[in-house]
């Protein structure tokens, strides 16, 4: 009986660890993708702001 409980406990803990590892890997992948998108948006906004400032600067001359 004790051996059966031990085996079931090990199997349960192993299943939880496996699920958590998979969840962490998936979350890390989503986080990396989000960071890439945010970086791209910031670069686009920076270029847009630079173009706007240049247009304003050269219109005043």
mmCIF file as Biopython writes it, N, C-alpha, C and O atoms, coordinates in Angstrom:
data_model
#
loop_
_atom_site.group_PDB
_atom_site.id
_atom_site.type_symbol
_atom_site.label_atom_id
_atom_site.label_alt_id
_atom_site.label_comp_id
_atom_site.label_asym_id
_atom_site.label_entity_id
_atom_site.label_seq_id
_atom_site.pdbx_PDB_ins_code
_atom_site.Cartn_x
_atom_site.Cartn_y
_atom_site.Cartn_z
_atom_site.occupancy
_atom_site.B_iso_or_equiv
_atom_site.auth_seq_id
_atom_site.auth_asym_id
_atom_site.pdbx_PDB_model_num
ATOM 1   N N  . UNK A ? 1  ? 0.826  -1.199 0.000   1.0 0.0 1  A 1 
ATOM 2   C CA . UNK A ? 1  ? 0.000  0.000  0.000   1.0 0.0 1  A 1 
ATOM 3   C C  . UNK A ? 1  ? 0.867  1.258  0.000   1.0 0.0 1  A 1 
ATOM 4   O O  . UNK A ? 1  ? 0.601  2.207  -0.738  1.0 0.0 1  A 1 
ATOM 5   N N  . UNK A ? 2  ? 1.902  1.254  0.831   1.0 0.0 2  A 1 
ATOM 6   C CA . UNK A ? 2  ? 2.782  2.427  0.908   1.0 0.0 2  A 1 
ATOM 7   C C  . UNK A ? 2  ? 3.500  2.635  -0.422  1.0 0.0 2  A 1 
ATOM 8   O O  . UNK A ? 2  ? 3.688  3.766  -0.870  1.0 0.0 2  A 1 
ATOM 9   N N  . UNK A ? 3  ? 3.899  1.528  -1.045  1.0 0.0 3  A 1 
ATOM 10  C CA . UNK A ? 3  ? 4.589  1.630  -2.335  1.0 0.0 3  A 1 
ATOM 11  C C  . UNK A ? 3  ? 3.652  2.211  -3.396  1.0 0.0 3  A 1 
ATOM 12  O O  . UNK A ? 3  ? 4.069  3.034  -4.210  1.0 0.0 3  A 1 
ATOM 13  N N  . UNK A ? 4  ? 2.407  1.791  -3.386  1.0 0.0 4  A 1 
ATOM 14  C CA . UNK A ? 4  ? 1.429  2.314  -4.343  1.0 0.0 4  A 1 
ATOM 15  C C  . UNK A ? 4  ? 1.218  3.811  -4.133  1.0 0.0 4  A 1 
ATOM 16  O O  . UNK A ? 4  ? 1.181  4.577  -5.096  1.0 0.0 4  A 1 
ATOM 17  N N  . UNK A ? 5  ? 1.080  4.226  -2.873  1.0 0.0 5  A 1 
ATOM 18  C CA . UNK A ? 5  ? 0.915  5.649  -2.577  1.0 0.0 5  A 1 
ATOM 19  C C  . UNK A ? 5  ? 2.132  6.441  -3.035  1.0 0.0 5  A 1 
ATOM 20  O O  . UNK A ? 5  ? 2.000  7.532  -3.590  1.0 0.0 5  A 1 
ATOM 21  N N  . UNK A ? 6  ? 3.310  5.889  -2.801  1.0 0.0 6  A 1 
ATOM 22  C CA . UNK A ? 6  ? 4.543  6.570  -3.212  1.0 0.0 6  A 1 
ATOM 23  C C  . UNK A ? 6  ? 4.586  6.723  -4.735  1.0 0.0 6  A 1 
ATOM 24  O O  . UNK A ? 6  ? 4.910  7.795  -5.245  1.0 0.0 6  A 1 
ATOM 25  N N  . UNK A ? 7  ? 4.261  5.658  -5.451  1.0 0.0 7  A 1 
ATOM 26  C CA . UNK A ? 7  ? 4.285  5.693  -6.916  1.0 0.0 7  A 1 
ATOM 27  C C  . UNK A ? 7  ? 3.254  6.698  -7.439  1.0 0.0 7  A 1 
ATOM 28  O O  . UNK A ? 7  ? 3.552  7.468  -8.352  1.0 0.0 7  A 1 
ATOM 29  N N  . UNK A ? 8  ? 2.055  6.696  -6.872  1.0 0.0 8  A 1 
ATOM 30  C CA . UNK A ? 8  ? 1.029  7.652  -7.296  1.0 0.0 8  A 1 
ATOM 31  C C  . UNK A ? 8  ? 1.448  9.092  -6.989  1.0 0.0 8  A 1 
ATOM 32  O O  . UNK A ? 8  ? 1.199  9.998  -7.785  1.0 0.0 8  A 1 
ATOM 33  N N  . UNK A ? 9  ? 2.080  9.298  -5.839  1.0 0.0 9  A 1 
ATOM 34  C CA . UNK A ? 9  ? 2.551  10.637 -5.477  1.0 0.0 9  A 1 
ATOM 35  C C  . UNK A ? 9  ? 3.620  11.111 -6.450  1.0 0.0 9  A 1 
ATOM 36  O O  . UNK A ? 9  ? 3.580  12.252 -6.910  1.0 0.0 9  A 1 
ATOM 37  N N  . UNK A ? 10 ? 4.572  10.243 -6.766  1.0 0.0 10 A 1 
ATOM 38  C CA . UNK A ? 10 ? 5.634  10.600 -7.714  1.0 0.0 10 A 1 
ATOM 39  C C  . UNK A ? 10 ? 5.038  10.892 -9.086  1.0 0.0 10 A 1 
ATOM 40  O O  . UNK A ? 10 ? 5.445  11.848 -9.746  1.0 0.0 10 A 1 
ATOM 41  N N  . UNK A ? 11 ? 4.091  10.090 -9.515  1.0 0.0 11 A 1 
ATOM 42  C CA . UNK A ? 11 ? 3.452  10.312 -10.818 1.0 0.0 11 A 1 
ATOM 43  C C  . UNK A ? 11 ? 2.692  11.639 -10.826 1.0 0.0 11 A 1 
ATOM 44  O O  . UNK A ? 11 ? 2.757  12.384 -11.803 1.0 0.0 11 A 1 
ATOM 45  N N  . UNK A ? 12 ? 1.981  11.932 -9.751  1.0 0.0 12 A 1 
ATOM 46  C CA . UNK A ? 12 ? 1.244  13.194 -9.665  1.0 0.0 12 A 1 
ATOM 47  C C  . UNK A ? 12 ? 2.158  14.399 -9.659  1.0 0.0 12 A 1 
ATOM 48  O O  . UNK A ? 12 ? 1.912  15.373 -10.371 1.0 0.0 12 A 1 
ATOM 49  N N  . UNK A ? 13 ? 3.209  14.340 -8.862  1.0 0.0 13 A 1 
ATOM 50  C CA . UNK A ? 13 ? 4.166  15.451 -8.805  1.0 0.0 13 A 1 
ATOM 51  C C  . UNK A ? 13 ? 4.849  15.622 -10.155 1.0 0.0 13 A 1 
ATOM 52  O O  . UNK A ? 13 ? 5.051  16.749 -10.606 1.0 0.0 13 A 1 
ATOM 53  N N  . UNK A ? 14 ? 5.204  14.534 -10.796 1.0 0.0 14 A 1 
ATOM 54  C CA . UNK A ? 14 ? 5.842  14.607 -12.117 1.0 0.0 14 A 1 
ATOM 55  C C  . UNK A ? 14 ? 4.910  15.245 -13.143 1.0 0.0 14 A 1 
ATOM 56  O O  . UNK A ? 14 ? 5.350  16.044 -13.970 1.0 0.0 14 A 1 
ATOM 57  N N  . UNK A ? 15 ? 3.639  14.899 -13.092 1.0 0.0 15 A 1 
ATOM 58  C CA . UNK A ? 15 ? 2.671  15.479 -14.028 1.0 0.0 15 A 1 
ATOM 59  C C  . UNK A ? 15 ? 2.537  16.982 -13.801 1.0 0.0 15 A 1 
ATOM 60  O O  . UNK A ? 15 ? 2.478  17.751 -14.761 1.0 0.0 15 A 1 
ATOM 61  N N  . UNK A ? 16 ? 2.489  17.400 -12.547 1.0 0.0 16 A 1 
ATOM 62  C CA . UNK A ? 16 ? 2.384  18.832 -12.237 1.0 0.0 16 A 1 
ATOM 63  C C  . UNK A ? 16 ? 3.621  19.570 -12.716 1.0 0.0 16 A 1 
ATOM 64  O O  . UNK A ? 16 ? 3.510  20.640 -13.314 1.0 0.0 16 A 1 
ATOM 65  N N  . UNK A ? 17 ? 4.798  19.012 -12.462 1.0 0.0 17 A 1 
ATOM 66  C CA . UNK A ? 17 ? 6.049  19.649 -12.902 1.0 0.0 17 A 1 
ATOM 67  C C  . UNK A ? 17 ? 6.076  19.761 -14.421 1.0 0.0 17 A 1 
ATOM 68  O O  . UNK A ? 17 ? 6.471  20.796 -14.957 1.0 0.0 17 A 1 
ATOM 69  N N  . UNK A ? 18 ? 5.666  18.720 -15.111 1.0 0.0 18 A 1 
ATOM 70  C CA . UNK A ? 18 ? 5.643  18.745 -16.575 1.0 0.0 18 A 1 
ATOM 71  C C  . UNK A ? 18 ? 4.688  19.823 -17.092 1.0 0.0 18 A 1 
ATOM 72  O O  . UNK A ? 18 ? 5.024  20.558 -18.021 1.0 0.0 18 A 1 
ATOM 73  N N  . UNK A ? 19 ? 3.513  19.915 -16.498 1.0 0.0 19 A 1 
ATOM 74  C CA . UNK A ? 19 ? 2.547  20.940 -16.912 1.0 0.0 19 A 1 
ATOM 75  C C  . UNK A ? 19 ? 3.074  22.344 -16.638 1.0 0.0 19 A 1 
ATOM 76  O O  . UNK A ? 19 ? 2.911  23.242 -17.465 1.0 0.0 19 A 1 
ATOM 77  N N  . UNK A ? 20 ? 3.704  22.539 -15.481 1.0 0.0 20 A 1 
ATOM 78  C CA . UNK A ? 20 ? 4.241  23.861 -15.151 1.0 0.0 20 A 1 
ATOM 79  C C  . UNK A ? 20 ? 5.374  24.246 -16.091 1.0 0.0 20 A 1 
ATOM 80  O O  . UNK A ? 20 ? 5.464  25.399 -16.514 1.0 0.0 20 A 1 
ATOM 81  N N  . UNK A ? 21 ? 6.240  23.291 -16.421 1.0 0.0 21 A 1 
ATOM 82  C CA . UNK A ? 21 ? 7.345  23.590 -17.348 1.0 0.0 21 A 1 
ATOM 83  C C  . UNK A ? 21 ? 6.801  23.998 -18.708 1.0 0.0 21 A 1 
ATOM 84  O O  . UNK A ? 21 ? 7.284  24.953 -19.316 1.0 0.0 21 A 1 
ATOM 85  N N  . UNK A ? 22 ? 5.798  23.278 -19.181 1.0 0.0 22 A 1 
ATOM 86  C CA . UNK A ? 22 ? 5.191  23.602 -20.470 1.0 0.0 22 A 1 
ATOM 87  C C  . UNK A ? 22 ? 4.555  24.986 -20.419 1.0 0.0 22 A 1 
ATOM 88  O O  . UNK A ? 22 ? 4.683  25.763 -21.364 1.0 0.0 22 A 1 
ATOM 89  N N  . UNK A ? 23 ? 3.872  25.296 -19.323 1.0 0.0 23 A 1 
ATOM 90  C CA . UNK A ? 23 ? 3.215  26.591 -19.165 1.0 0.0 23 A 1 
ATOM 91  C C  . UNK A ? 23 ? 4.246  27.721 -19.122 1.0 0.0 23 A 1 
ATOM 92  O O  . UNK A ? 23 ? 4.035  28.778 -19.716 1.0 0.0 23 A 1 
ATOM 93  N N  . UNK A ? 24 ? 5.355  27.499 -18.422 1.0 0.0 24 A 1 
ATOM 94  C CA . UNK A ? 24 ? 6.404  28.522 -18.333 1.0 0.0 24 A 1 
ATOM 95  C C  . UNK A ? 24 ? 7.026  28.759 -19.702 1.0 0.0 24 A 1 
ATOM 96  O O  . UNK A ? 24 ? 7.267  29.905 -20.082 1.0 0.0 24 A 1 
ATOM 97  N N  . UNK A ? 25 ? 7.288  27.689 -20.445 1.0 0.0 25 A 1 
ATOM 98  C CA . UNK A ? 25 ? 7.861  27.847 -21.788 1.0 0.0 25 A 1 
ATOM 99  C C  . UNK A ? 25 ? 6.908  28.605 -22.698 1.0 0.0 25 A 1 
ATOM 100 O O  . UNK A ? 25 ? 7.332  29.474 -23.460 1.0 0.0 25 A 1 
ATOM 101 N N  . UNK A ? 26 ? 5.629  28.285 -22.623 1.0 0.0 26 A 1 
ATOM 102 C CA . UNK A ? 26 ? 4.636  28.956 -23.458 1.0 0.0 26 A 1 
ATOM 103 C C  . UNK A ? 26 ? 4.529  30.432 -23.068 1.0 0.0 26 A 1 
ATOM 104 O O  . UNK A ? 26 ? 4.464  31.303 -23.936 1.0 0.0 26 A 1 
ATOM 105 N N  . UNK A ? 27 ? 4.509  30.708 -21.778 1.0 0.0 27 A 1 
ATOM 106 C CA . UNK A ? 27 ? 4.426  32.098 -21.314 1.0 0.0 27 A 1 
ATOM 107 C C  . UNK A ? 27 ? 5.655  32.891 -21.733 1.0 0.0 27 A 1 
ATOM 108 O O  . UNK A ? 27 ? 5.541  34.055 -22.117 1.0 0.0 27 A 1 
ATOM 109 N N  . UNK A ? 28 ? 6.821  32.274 -21.664 1.0 0.0 28 A 1 
ATOM 110 C CA . UNK A ? 28 ? 8.048  32.954 -22.080 1.0 0.0 28 A 1 
ATOM 111 C C  . UNK A ? 28 ? 8.006  33.274 -23.572 1.0 0.0 28 A 1 
ATOM 112 O O  . UNK A ? 28 ? 8.440  34.348 -23.989 1.0 0.0 28 A 1 
ATOM 113 N N  . UNK A ? 29 ? 7.494  32.362 -24.362 1.0 0.0 29 A 1 
ATOM 114 C CA . UNK A ? 29 ? 7.368  32.609 -25.803 1.0 0.0 29 A 1 
ATOM 115 C C  . UNK A ? 29 ? 6.419  33.757 -26.100 1.0 0.0 29 A 1 
ATOM 116 O O  . UNK A ? 29 ? 6.698  34.595 -26.957 1.0 0.0 29 A 1 
ATOM 117 N N  . UNK A ? 30 ? 5.302  33.794 -25.397 1.0 0.0 30 A 1 
ATOM 118 C CA . UNK A ? 30 ? 4.342  34.891 -25.584 1.0 0.0 30 A 1 
ATOM 119 C C  . UNK A ? 30 ? 4.970  36.211 -25.159 1.0 0.0 30 A 1 
ATOM 120 O O  . UNK A ? 30 ? 4.794  37.228 -25.829 1.0 0.0 30 A 1 
ATOM 121 N N  . UNK A ? 31 ? 5.705  36.199 -24.041 1.0 0.0 31 A 1 
ATOM 122 C CA . UNK A ? 31 ? 6.356  37.420 -23.562 1.0 0.0 31 A 1 
ATOM 123 C C  . UNK A ? 31 ? 7.368  37.936 -24.579 1.0 0.0 31 A 1 
ATOM 124 O O  . UNK A ? 31 ? 7.417  39.136 -24.852 1.0 0.0 31 A 1 
ATOM 125 N N  . UNK A ? 32 ? 8.179  37.034 -25.145 1.0 0.0 32 A 1 
ATOM 126 C CA . UNK A ? 32 ? 9.164  37.452 -26.153 1.0 0.0 32 A 1 
ATOM 127 C C  . UNK A ? 32 ? 8.471  38.049 -27.380 1.0 0.0 32 A 1 
ATOM 128 O O  . UNK A ? 32 ? 8.923  39.057 -27.923 1.0 0.0 32 A 1 
ATOM 129 N N  . UNK A ? 33 ? 7.384  37.429 -27.810 1.0 0.0 33 A 1 
ATOM 130 C CA . UNK A ? 33 ? 6.646  37.949 -28.963 1.0 0.0 33 A 1 
ATOM 131 C C  . UNK A ? 33 ? 6.072  39.336 -28.664 1.0 0.0 33 A 1 
ATOM 132 O O  . UNK A ? 33 ? 6.119  40.225 -29.514 1.0 0.0 33 A 1 
ATOM 133 N N  . UNK A ? 34 ? 5.536  39.517 -27.470 1.0 0.0 34 A 1 
ATOM 134 C CA . UNK A ? 34 ? 4.992  40.823 -27.090 1.0 0.0 34 A 1 
ATOM 135 C C  . UNK A ? 34 ? 6.082  41.885 -27.040 1.0 0.0 34 A 1 
ATOM 136 O O  . UNK A ? 34 ? 5.863  43.019 -27.466 1.0 0.0 34 A 1 
ATOM 137 N N  . UNK A ? 35 ? 7.246  41.529 -26.526 1.0 0.0 35 A 1 
ATOM 138 C CA . UNK A ? 35 ? 8.360  42.483 -26.472 1.0 0.0 35 A 1 
ATOM 139 C C  . UNK A ? 35 ? 8.769  42.887 -27.881 1.0 0.0 35 A 1 
ATOM 140 O O  . UNK A ? 35 ? 9.043  44.060 -28.133 1.0 0.0 35 A 1 
ATOM 141 N N  . UNK A ? 36 ? 8.813  41.926 -28.800 1.0 0.0 36 A 1 
ATOM 142 C CA . UNK A ? 36 ? 9.147  42.239 -30.193 1.0 0.0 36 A 1 
ATOM 143 C C  . UNK A ? 36 ? 8.145  43.221 -30.790 1.0 0.0 36 A 1 
ATOM 144 O O  . UNK A ? 36 ? 8.535  44.173 -31.467 1.0 0.0 36 A 1 
ATOM 145 N N  . UNK A ? 37 ? 6.855  42.993 -30.543 1.0 0.0 37 A 1 
ATOM 146 C CA . UNK A ? 37 ? 5.823  43.887 -31.072 1.0 0.0 37 A 1 
ATOM 147 C C  . UNK A ? 37 ? 5.936  45.279 -30.468 1.0 0.0 37 A 1 
ATOM 148 O O  . UNK A ? 37 ? 5.833  46.278 -31.180 1.0 0.0 37 A 1 
ATOM 149 N N  . UNK A ? 38 ? 6.145  45.348 -29.169 1.0 0.0 38 A 1 
ATOM 150 C CA . UNK A ? 38 ? 6.268  46.656 -28.514 1.0 0.0 38 A 1 
ATOM 151 C C  . UNK A ? 38 ? 7.480  47.398 -29.048 1.0 0.0 38 A 1 
ATOM 152 O O  . UNK A ? 38 ? 7.403  48.601 -29.296 1.0 0.0 38 A 1 
ATOM 153 N N  . UNK A ? 39 ? 8.596  46.706 -29.229 1.0 0.0 39 A 1 
ATOM 154 C CA . UNK A ? 39 ? 9.801  47.341 -29.775 1.0 0.0 39 A 1 
ATOM 155 C C  . UNK A ? 39 ? 9.535  47.868 -31.182 1.0 0.0 39 A 1 
ATOM 156 O O  . UNK A ? 39 ? 9.964  48.969 -31.529 1.0 0.0 39 A 1 
ATOM 157 N N  . UNK A ? 40 ? 8.830  47.083 -31.988 1.0 0.0 40 A 1 
ATOM 158 C CA . UNK A ? 40 ? 8.502  47.505 -33.355 1.0 0.0 40 A 1 
ATOM 159 C C  . UNK A ? 40 ? 7.602  48.742 -33.333 1.0 0.0 40 A 1 
ATOM 160 O O  . UNK A ? 40 ? 7.812  49.675 -34.108 1.0 0.0 40 A 1 
ATOM 161 N N  . UNK A ? 41 ? 6.606  48.752 -32.454 1.0 0.0 41 A 1 
ATOM 162 C CA . UNK A ? 41 ? 5.715  49.912 -32.359 1.0 0.0 41 A 1 
ATOM 163 C C  . UNK A ? 41 ? 6.491  51.159 -31.951 1.0 0.0 41 A 1 
ATOM 164 O O  . UNK A ? 41 ? 6.279  52.238 -32.504 1.0 0.0 41 A 1 
ATOM 165 N N  . UNK A ? 42 ? 7.392  51.006 -30.980 1.0 0.0 42 A 1 
ATOM 166 C CA . UNK A ? 42 ? 8.175  52.159 -30.531 1.0 0.0 42 A 1 
ATOM 167 C C  . UNK A ? 42 ? 9.054  52.700 -31.651 1.0 0.0 42 A 1 
ATOM 168 O O  . UNK A ? 42 ? 9.185  53.913 -31.815 1.0 0.0 42 A 1 
ATOM 169 N N  . UNK A ? 43 ? 9.656  51.795 -32.423 1.0 0.0 43 A 1 
ATOM 170 C CA . UNK A ? 43 ? 10.490 52.240 -33.542 1.0 0.0 43 A 1 
ATOM 171 C C  . UNK A ? 43 ? 9.646  52.966 -34.588 1.0 0.0 43 A 1 
ATOM 172 O O  . UNK A ? 43 ? 10.064 53.994 -35.121 1.0 0.0 43 A 1 
ATOM 173 N N  . UNK A ? 44 ? 8.460  52.436 -34.881 1.0 0.0 44 A 1 
ATOM 174 C CA . UNK A ? 44 ? 7.578  53.088 -35.855 1.0 0.0 44 A 1 
ATOM 175 C C  . UNK A ? 44 ? 7.162  54.476 -35.367 1.0 0.0 44 A 1 
ATOM 176 O O  . UNK A ? 44 ? 7.148  55.431 -36.142 1.0 0.0 44 A 1 
ATOM 177 N N  . UNK A ? 45 ? 6.828  54.582 -34.099 1.0 0.0 45 A 1 
ATOM 178 C CA . UNK A ? 45 ? 6.422  55.872 -33.543 1.0 0.0 45 A 1 
ATOM 179 C C  . UNK A ? 45 ? 7.585  56.855 -33.537 1.0 0.0 45 A 1 
ATOM 180 O O  . UNK A ? 45 ? 7.395  58.051 -33.759 1.0 0.0 45 A 1 
ATOM 181 N N  . UNK A ? 46 ? 8.779  56.353 -33.285 1.0 0.0 46 A 1 
ATOM 182 C CA . UNK A ? 46 ? 9.957  57.219 -33.290 1.0 0.0 46 A 1 
ATOM 183 C C  . UNK A ? 46 ? 10.200 57.784 -34.686 1.0 0.0 46 A 1 
ATOM 184 O O  . UNK A ? 46 ? 10.475 58.974 -34.838 1.0 0.0 46 A 1 
ATOM 185 N N  . UNK A ? 47 ? 10.098 56.941 -35.693 1.0 0.0 47 A 1 
ATOM 186 C CA . UNK A ? 47 ? 10.280 57.386 -37.077 1.0 0.0 47 A 1 
ATOM 187 C C  . UNK A ? 47 ? 9.187  58.387 -37.444 1.0 0.0 47 A 1 
ATOM 188 O O  . UNK A ? 47 ? 9.460  59.409 -38.073 1.0 0.0 47 A 1 
ATOM 189 N N  . UNK A ? 48 ? 7.966  58.091 -37.055 1.0 0.0 48 A 1 
ATOM 190 C CA . UNK A ? 48 ? 6.847  58.988 -37.355 1.0 0.0 48 A 1 
ATOM 191 C C  . UNK A ? 48 ? 7.040  60.351 -36.683 1.0 0.0 48 A 1 
ATOM 192 O O  . UNK A ? 48 ? 6.792  61.388 -37.298 1.0 0.0 48 A 1 
ATOM 193 N N  . UNK A ? 49 ? 7.478  60.348 -35.435 1.0 0.0 49 A 1 
ATOM 194 C CA . UNK A ? 49 ? 7.694  61.609 -34.721 1.0 0.0 49 A 1 
ATOM 195 C C  . UNK A ? 49 ? 8.821  62.405 -35.363 1.0 0.0 49 A 1 
ATOM 196 O O  . UNK A ? 49 ? 8.733  63.629 -35.468 1.0 0.0 49 A 1 
ATOM 197 N N  . UNK A ? 50 ? 9.875  61.725 -35.794 1.0 0.0 50 A 1 
ATOM 198 C CA . UNK A ? 50 ? 10.990 62.408 -36.451 1.0 0.0 50 A 1 
ATOM 199 C C  . UNK A ? 50 ? 10.529 63.057 -37.748 1.0 0.0 50 A 1 
ATOM 200 O O  . UNK A ? 50 ? 10.880 64.202 -38.034 1.0 0.0 50 A 1 
ATOM 201 N N  . UNK A ? 51 ? 9.744  62.328 -38.531 1.0 0.0 51 A 1 
ATOM 202 C CA . UNK A ? 51 ? 9.233  62.887 -39.791 1.0 0.0 51 A 1 
ATOM 203 C C  . UNK A ? 51 ? 8.353  64.105 -39.524 1.0 0.0 51 A 1 
ATOM 204 O O  . UNK A ? 51 ? 8.437  65.105 -40.237 1.0 0.0 51 A 1 
ATOM 205 N N  . UNK A ? 52 ? 7.516  64.019 -38.508 1.0 0.0 52 A 1 
ATOM 206 C CA . UNK A ? 52 ? 6.637  65.141 -38.168 1.0 0.0 52 A 1 
ATOM 207 C C  . UNK A ? 52 ? 7.450  66.360 -37.764 1.0 0.0 52 A 1 
ATOM 208 O O  . UNK A ? 52 ? 7.166  67.474 -38.204 1.0 0.0 52 A 1 
ATOM 209 N N  . UNK A ? 53 ? 8.461  66.151 -36.927 1.0 0.0 53 A 1 
ATOM 210 C CA . UNK A ? 53 ? 9.298  67.274 -36.502 1.0 0.0 53 A 1 
ATOM 211 C C  . UNK A ? 53 ? 10.047 67.886 -37.675 1.0 0.0 53 A 1 
ATOM 212 O O  . UNK A ? 53 ? 10.176 69.108 -37.754 1.0 0.0 53 A 1 
ATOM 213 N N  . UNK A ? 54 ? 10.539 67.062 -38.581 1.0 0.0 54 A 1 
ATOM 214 C CA . UNK A ? 54 ? 11.245 67.586 -39.751 1.0 0.0 54 A 1 
ATOM 215 C C  . UNK A ? 54 ? 10.305 68.391 -40.639 1.0 0.0 54 A 1 
ATOM 216 O O  . UNK A ? 54 ? 10.691 69.437 -41.162 1.0 0.0 54 A 1 
ATOM 217 N N  . UNK A ? 55 ? 9.076  67.915 -40.813 1.0 0.0 55 A 1 
ATOM 218 C CA . UNK A ? 55 ? 8.098  68.659 -41.620 1.0 0.0 55 A 1 
ATOM 219 C C  . UNK A ? 55 ? 7.800  70.008 -40.981 1.0 0.0 55 A 1 
ATOM 220 O O  . UNK A ? 55 ? 7.744  71.025 -41.673 1.0 0.0 55 A 1 
ATOM 221 N N  . UNK A ? 56 ? 7.610  70.023 -39.674 1.0 0.0 56 A 1 
ATOM 222 C CA . UNK A ? 56 ? 7.320  71.279 -38.979 1.0 0.0 56 A 1 
ATOM 223 C C  . UNK A ? 56 ? 8.512  72.223 -39.087 1.0 0.0 56 A 1 
ATOM 224 O O  . UNK A ? 56 ? 8.340  73.415 -39.343 1.0 0.0 56 A 1 
ATOM 225 N N  . UNK A ? 57 ? 9.710  71.700 -38.895 1.0 0.0 57 A 1 
ATOM 226 C CA . UNK A ? 57 ? 10.922 72.522 -38.928 1.0 0.0 57 A 1 
ATOM 227 C C  . UNK A ? 57 ? 11.122 73.158 -40.300 1.0 0.0 57 A 1 
ATOM 228 O O  . UNK A ? 57 ? 11.424 74.348 -40.395 1.0 0.0 57 A 1 
ATOM 229 N N  . UNK A ? 58 ? 10.956 72.372 -41.362 1.0 0.0 58 A 1 
ATOM 230 C CA . UNK A ? 58 ? 11.214 72.892 -42.707 1.0 0.0 58 A 1 
ATOM 231 C C  . UNK A ? 58 ? 10.063 73.747 -43.234 1.0 0.0 58 A 1 
ATOM 232 O O  . UNK A ? 58 ? 10.272 74.538 -44.154 1.0 0.0 58 A 1 
ATOM 233 N N  . UNK A ? 59 ? 8.874  73.616 -42.688 1.0 0.0 59 A 1 
ATOM 234 C CA . UNK A ? 59 ? 7.767  74.479 -43.095 1.0 0.0 59 A 1 
ATOM 235 C C  . UNK A ? 59 ? 7.945  75.896 -42.556 1.0 0.0 59 A 1 
ATOM 236 O O  . UNK A ? 59 ? 7.517  76.864 -43.184 1.0 0.0 59 A 1 
ATOM 237 N N  . UNK A ? 60 ? 8.577  76.009 -41.396 1.0 0.0 60 A 1 
ATOM 238 C CA . UNK A ? 60 ? 8.789  77.321 -40.786 1.0 0.0 60 A 1 
ATOM 239 C C  . UNK A ? 60 ? 9.846  78.127 -41.519 1.0 0.0 60 A 1 
ATOM 240 O O  . UNK A ? 60 ? 9.898  79.346 -41.353 1.0 0.0 60 A 1 
ATOM 241 N N  . UNK A ? 61 ? 10.664 77.514 -42.299 1.0 0.0 61 A 1 
ATOM 242 C CA . UNK A ? 61 ? 11.763 78.225 -42.976 1.0 0.0 61 A 1 
ATOM 243 C C  . UNK A ? 61 ? 11.323 78.842 -44.237 1.0 0.0 61 A 1 
ATOM 244 O O  . UNK A ? 61 ? 12.122 79.475 -44.926 1.0 0.0 61 A 1 
#
